[in-house]
Amino acid sequence: MVQFDKLRLSGFKSFVDPTELAIESGMTGIVGPNGCGKSNLVEALKWVMGETSAKQMRGSEMEDVIFAGAGTRPARNIAEVMLSLDNKTRTAPAMVNDTDQLDVVRRIERGHGSAYSVNGREIRARDVQTLFADAATGSRSTAMVSQGRIGSLINAKPADRRTIIDEAAGITGLYARRHEAELRLRAAETNLARVQDVLVALEEQHKGLKRQARQASRYRNLSDHIRRAEAAVLALKLATAESDLASSGERLREAEALVADLTRLVGLATTAQAEAATSLPPLRNDEAAAAAALQRLRVAHDALTAEAERVAQAQEEAETRLRQTDSDLERERGRKGDAEAATADLDGQRGRLEQEQVGEEDRAAAALQARDVAQNDTATAEAEHDRLTGQIADDEALRQSVGREIAELQERLRRMAVRCEEVAAQRRQVETELADLPALAEVETALDAARAAFEAARREGQEAIENAREAARYESDAARLAVAKAEAERIDMERARAAERQAAETSHAAAAEIAQKTNARLTKLRAEEAGVAAALKSAADSLWPPLLDALTVDPGFEKALGAAFGDELEASSDRGAPVHWLPLEPLADAPALPEGATPLGAHVKALPELARRIAFIGLVADDATGEALQSTLKPGQQLVTSEGAVWRWDGYTMRAGAPSSAAVRLSQRNRLAEIRQQIDAVAIEQAAEQARVDAEAGWLAAARGAERTCVEQARQHERNVAEAARRKTEDAGEATRTAERAAQTAIVAAERAAATARDRHTEVARRTDQLRTRLAGIEQAQLEIAGDIADAEMRRTFREARLSAISDTQADRVAAGALRVRIAELRAALVEAEGTCDRLARETAMRIERLGQIAQEHAGWSKRLADADGQILELDARREQIAGAIAELEARPAEIETKREALGEEIAKAEVNRQQAADRLAVGETRLGEADKALRQAEGELAGARESRVRREGQVEQATKDREAVVERIVERLRCEPDGVLALAEVQSLEELPEIDKAEHRLERLVHERETMGAVNLRAEEEANELEQQITGMTSERDDLVAAIGRLRQGIQSLNREGRERFLVAFEQVSGHFQQLFTKLFGGGKAELRLTESEDPLEAGLEIHASPPGKKLQVMSLLSGGEQALTALSLLFAVFMTNPAPICVLDEVDAPLDDLNVERFCALVQEIAGRTDTRFLIITHHRVTMARMDRLYGVTMSEQGVSQLVSVNLQEADRMVA
């Protein structure tokens, strides 16, 4: 078995610094105050062993185990725990069993999750959990007894409690493997069901594809009819849109003429309005000047009025101030008298208080001396009283304590006597039960016979099952061979028909491709024809057709003719045109062209109008010839090349490549003729290819029909064979199941008989051991009770002797009463003396305080007296000043009235001038208003006309957009130019088409007919072929899944059989160890384990019945808290003794135990550690447990939130002390 050597933490919870915990043999204790991080060590151990629940780590998510920062320590992003294992025995799983030491590391990083590794090699979490499960440990094994685990074991359901027996049997890893196999089995069965469903769905889908192929053919025919109908509708809409565009253009021209007329009228109205507006500014200036003069006079008149009011108000205010000054003088004189009287009264009070101060110091000293004498006497009496009272209380307390101890010892002696009688009765009862039990040898003989019968029944049943399964396999193999043969025949037939169909499809596809390419060429040529014809038609539709349209030029000479004439060919031959050509006779004496030049007229079929001009144009081979001959040209002559270069007699030169619309038009006309010839040839070719496509389509349809008939017949034959094979397989399976049920019934009956015998043997052996253990406990209890009785008798004798030695307290009580009377009298005298001292002190303080107040009040009244004298002098001077101001104000009203009368006359004259200027201005403004009205009316009419023009422009633009939309729809829907729409509709002119309503109705009917078909799959045939290949692959997968499911079921049955055998063996061993440990921990009593709730041991529950010394046998939940804890510990240690784990962690399990039970617990742990290789890691607060450890680790938190580990080896310390 692997051994745990050390645990290393870094960044895990409060252990931020790298910390190493050595896990050595024996008992290792971990101590420390609450909250210092002791349990973090246990959680680190569980975490590295594969714990996946954050709740078990006391967190909300797994990243909570990373140090989160504390105080001056920043948070960490990584936590790592390493567990070193000793693998010298090489018992680890094969995947990691290659070294003597295994370093299991779990590392977590924020945002990246956990990673596991062993000796630096990454492995899965499941592999780590299996590694520890095979070693009878793990993050949730019974060896990890954390806080509250004892309570959870006590309160657990029987089925949950069974897991400790699983660990003792070493089948925890087997459970994990069985669970993984069951998951694989369920996944395989689910996949098989899905494959079956998919196969059924694929068959249905294949049938549907056949129907879809027929719909696709009809869909294509309807699409051709819809295309022709849509072409007819779009041709009619295009004609309507062009008609609307022409009418909208005519209305726009009318609106533009109206706008021009109204614009002229608005100009005239604007001139008249401007003249009227020019005459207004002088009139407005005159009126403003007259109004300003009038306003200035009115402001001056108002200022004089305000001045008169101000003078009157000033007079009134001066008289008011004079009256107020007289009143203030009277008040100040009264204040002066009050100050003189108050000063005299304060002088009298100060004299009386100074007289009272004489002799106050002698009185205060006498009162203080009397108080001190009273205090000393009172303190002496109280000290004596306290001494006597304390002595009395001590004697009484000792007397009562000794009396209670004597009563308790007597009661204890009585209980021990009763207990002694009970123990004797129990001993007699146990001896009687031992004598009544049957002989253990007879029970063992019956158990061996039952086991032999069970083994015989199991072998016979297995042989019957194997024979039935062999017969079923033979029938199943024969059925599969028949199905495979039928399937192979079907596949051969399908392949032969598919080859014929594929040949037909290949031929049809080749013909269709050729026809499609021919159609594409024809469509391209027609589109080009339509484009070129449209470009040429735009010029032909003008009022005066250009002469260019009547010319015929040999191909390749278009640029030469266009360069020679330029835009002159755009002129018409019509004499009514503004620019036109006239037919003239050729010149008789026309100069000959220079040598090296040929006449251009040889390549142009010209009209008479151009005869003279063409006679003067020569054609040269290249640019060098033209440049050399330019100087020899006669007036009017010019030379050209086929690329468009020009040399004229007057020196004008043009390089080849210069743009020329005439050359372009000529090239387009020649290209149009060439295109039409090509269209005729391609149309003949297209008709031949279409006939070939039709013939190939008939051959393909016949091949497909033959293939469908063949495939359907082959599949029907295959289904018949498969159905017969299925019935044979089902019959064989039913026979196998019948044999299995019969064999299983016999095995179960034999197993029940064996279980009954085994239970009988277990019960007799258990009961014998219980009674013998109980008898030994009773004998030990009798010895202990006898010793306790002797000890209690001795202690009672000693307490009675001590009680008689305690003295009487009556004399001390009388003396204390007299002292209390004396103390009361002294306290009354002390209170009186203290009152006298306090009264004299208060009177002295009050006199001193009052003298200070008198001094302050005297100073205040003196200051008021001086202030009153100053105020009187100031008020006298102010009164004289106010009287002088009143005399000056009395002369001002007469002067102001004279000035107001003069301003009134000037204001009357200014008002007349201002009225005359306002009349002249009103006449000018009236004339301007009439001009403005006329201008607004004209502008309104012009705006209306412009709006009408804008509407007309909008109509033209809308009509243009409508036509463009129709053209765009033609290009988008029909993939052709507008000129080719009639050809697609298979008509020669618009008159052959029906009305637009009828055409749209026909199109809607065809579209509706196609839409009622629903979704059509145009690739139905190709998809059907692909589907057949997919069905073949799925059938192979189904067979593989059936074989895998059979193997998984056999593996699960093997695991269950092995688990039951190992579980029953382990249960017997755990039960025996549990009874022994229970008796040892309790010093007697009995306990037993029982399997409940199910006959299958792997699904049964575990119930615990216990009977501590002196109690009846009952379930564990009815015991007291301490008894429950000891019982649970007995069960856990029994598991260790049965299948020792490499490590056992006990986290404060001794908390509910008293000192005696802690001693027993520590002794038991020490014994188990010595008998097994289990290493104990114990977290405790109990002093007794600490003393029994081999070594101690202390966890401290000297820095807030950061744990540190210190160690002490107690065995080494003991050796050093010795």
C-alpha positions, 0 to 999 in steps of 0.5 A: 500500500502507498504511504503518505510522506508529506503535504506541501501547500503554496497559496492555498487559502490562508497558507500564502507562503510555501508550507510543508507538513511531514506525515510520519508514522504514528500520531501527528497532532495539529493544534492552534487557536480557533480560526488560525487555519488548522482545518485548511490543512485537512481541506488541502489534503482532500483537495489534492485527492480530487475533491470537486465540490466547492461547498466541501471546501467551504466556498462558493466556487473552487477559486475561493481556495486561492489566497484572496489577500490580507493586510499587506499581502496581495491576493494570489492568482495560483494555488498549489498543493503537492502530496508525496506518496511512498510507492516502494511496494509498487501497489499504485495503478499501472499508469503511474506505477513506475517510480518509488515516489509519487508526487501528486500535484493539483494546481488552480489558476484564476480563470483557468480551472484545476490541473492534476499531475503525477511526477510532472505528467498531467493526468485526469481528475478521475485518474487521481480519484481512482488512485486514492480509491484503490488505496482505500482512501480519498477525499470523502472516505471514512478515513477523513473524519472532519468536523461534524463527520461523527454527527453525520455518520450518526444521523446518516441513513442506513444506505449511506452508512453502508459506504464505510463497509465498501471502503473496508472491502476495498471496493470503492474503486470497483464502484467507480469502475462499475459506474463508468461501465454503466455510463458507457452502457447507457450511452451505448444503449442510447446510441443504439436507440438513436441509430434505430430511430435514425435508420427508420427515419432514413428509410422514410426520408428515402421514400420521400425523396422518390416523391420529391423527384417527381415533383421536381420535374413538374416544378421545372415545367411550371417554371418555364410557363411562369417565365413566359407569362412574367415576360409578357406582363413585364413587356406590357408594364414597360410599354405603360411606363414609357408612355407615362414618361412621355406624357410627364415630359410634355407637362413639365415643358408646359410648367417651365414656360409658365414659370418664365412668364411669372418670373418676368412679372415678379421683376416688374413688381420688385422694381416698383417696390424698391422705388417706394422703399427708397423714398421712405428713409428721408421721411422717417428721419424727419419724423424721428428728429421731430419726435426726438426734439419733443421727447427732450422737452418733455424729459426736461419738463418732467425733471423740473416736476421731479425737482419740485417734489424732491424739494418738498420731500426734503423740507418734510424730512428736515422737519422730521429730523428736527423733531427727532433730535429734540426727543433724543436730547430729552432721552439722554438727559434722563439716562444721565440721571439714572447713571448717577443714582445707580453709582451711588447705590453700588458704593453702599453695597460694597461697604456692607460686604467688606464689613462682613469679611472681617473674621471669616478665616478663623471660623473656617479653620475651626470648622475644618478641625472639627471635621478631621477629628470626626473622620478619624474616629469613624474610620477606626470604628469601621475598620474594626467592624470589617475585621469582625464581619469577615472572620464571621463569614469565613467560619460560616462558609467553611462550616456549610461547605464541610456539611455539604461534602459530608451529605454528598459522600453519604449519598454517594455511598448509598448509590454505590451500594445500590450499584453493587447489588445491580452489578451482582444481579447482572453477573448472575444473568450473564452467566445464565445466558452463557449456559443457555447458548448452543454449542458454537461447533454445531452452528459452524457445521450447519453453516459449512453445509449451507455454503456447500449447497449454495456453491453447488446450486450456483455452479449448476445454474451458471452451467444451465445459463451458459448452455441456453446462451450458447444456443441463443448465440447460434440462432442469432448468428444464423439469423445474422448470416441470413440477413447479411446474405439478403442484404448483399444480394440487395446491394448487388442488384442496387449497384447494377441498376444504379450503374445503369442509371448513372450512365443515363444521368451522365449522358443526360447531364452531358447533353444538358450541359451542351444545351445550356452552353448553347442557350447561354451563347444564344442569350448572350448574342441576343442581349448584345444585339439588343444593346447595340440596337438600342444604342443605334436606335436612340439617334434614329429616333431624333427629328433629323436622322444623321447622315451617318445612319445611311453610310455603309463602311467595310469592317475595319475602316470605321475609325478611319471614316470617323476620324476624317469627318468627326462630328460632321457625320451627325448632320442630316441630309434634310434641308429643314435641319439647322445643320445639313449636307447638300448633294453637289456634283463632283469637281471636274478639276479635283487634285489627285491624291499623293502617291502612296495613298489610296481613296477612302471611298473604295471602302465606303458606300457613300451618299451623293452629299459626301461625294466631294468630301470623300474624293479628297480623303486618302488612306495610308498604311501607317503613321510614317507614310502619313507624316511624309505625305502631309506636306504634299497635300493640296487644299482640302485634302487629308490622309487617314489610317485605319486606326484613326490618325489624321493629317490635313493639308493645313497642318492639322494632325490627330493621333490614332486613338482619339475618341470619335462618336462617329467611329463608334456608331459605325463599328456598332452597325457592323457588329450588329450585322455580324451578331445577327448572322451568329444568332441564326447559326446558334439558333439552329445548333440550339434546336438540335441540342434540345432534341438530344436532351429530350431523347436523353431525358426519356432514357434517364426516366426509363432507367430510374423507373427500372432502378426503383422497381428493382430496389423495392423488390430487393428491399422487400426480400431483405425485410422478409428475411430480417423479420424471420431472423428476428423471430428466431432470435427472439425465440432463442432469447426467450428460452435463454431468459427462461433458463436464467430465471430458473437458475437464478431462482435456485441460486437465490433459494440456496443463497437464502439458506446459506445466509440464514445459516450464516446469520445464525452462526454470526448471531451465536458467535456475536452473542457469545463474545458479547456475554463474555465481554460483558462478564469481564466488564461486570467483574471489573466494575465490581472491583471499581465499585469496592474501591470507590466505597472504601475511598468515600468512607475515608473521605467522610471520616476526614470531613466530620473531624474537620467540622468539629474543629470549627470555632463558635462565632457568637461573641464576635457577632455581639462585638460587631453589633456594638461597633455598628451603633458607635459607627452610626453616631460618629457618621452623624457628627461627621456629616454635621461638621462637613455641612458647617465647612461647606456653608462657610465656604459657600458664603465666602465665595458668594461675597467675593463673587458679589464684590466682583460684580459690583466693581463691573456694574460700577464701571459700566454705569460710569461709562454710561454717564460719560456717553450721555454727556457726549451725546447731549453735546452732539445732538445740540450741534445737529439741531442747529444744522437742521434749522439752517437747511430748512431755511435754504429749502423754503426759497426753491419752489418759486424758481422751479415753477418759472422754468416749468412755464417756459418749457410748456410753450416750447413743447406745444411748438414741437408737437405741431412739427412732429405731427406734420412729419408723421403725416408725410411718413404715413403717405410714403408707407401706404405707397410702399405697402401697396407695392409690397402687396403687389410683389407678394401676389406676384411671388405667390403666383410664381411660387405656385408655378414653381411648385407645379413645375417641381411636381411635374419634375417629380412625376417625370422622375417617378415615371423614369424610376418606374421604367427603370424598376421595370427594366431592372426587374426584367434584367433580374427576373428574366436575365435579358435586356428589355428588347428581348422581353417579347422574344421570351414571351414568344410574340412579335409585337405588343398587340399579340399580348393580352390585356395587362389584367389578364396577363397578370391573372395568368401569371398569378394562377401559374405562380399559385399552382407552383406554390401549392406544390410546396417546397420542391427538392431539385436534388432529390435523386442525388440525395437519395443516392447519398442516403442509401450510402448513409443507411449502409454505414448506420447499419454497420454501426448498429451491429457494432453497438449491439456487440459492445452492449453485450460486452459491457453487460458481462463486465458489470455482472462480473464487477457486481459478483466480485463486489458482493463476495468482497463486501460480505467478507469485509462485513464479517471482519468489520463486525468482529472488530467493531464489537471488540473496540466497542467493549474496549472503549466503553469498558464493557457493554455490547454492540452489533452491525446489521444489514437492512432494507435489501437482500442485495448486500451492495444495496443494503443499509447498515444499522448499528445497535449498541448496549453500553454497560448498564443499558439495554440493546438499542439503535445508536440514535437513542444513545447520549451524545458522548455514547454516540461519538464513541460508538461511531469511533468504534465503527470507524476504527473497525474499518481501519483494522479491516482494511487499513488506510494509509492515512486517517485524519481526525478533526476535533473528534474528541470534542464531545468526550470527557477526560476518561473517554479521551484517555481511552480514545487516545490509547485505542488510536495508539494501539491501532497505529502500532498494529497497522501502517495507518498514519494518524493526523489529529486536530485537537484542542484537548490537553490529554490528546496533545500529551499522547501525540508523537509530534505536534504541529502548531498553526499560528496567525501572527499576521492577520489572514496568514497562517504559519506552521511550527513543529515539535517532536514530543518523542525527541523532546522526551529523550532530551529531558531524560 
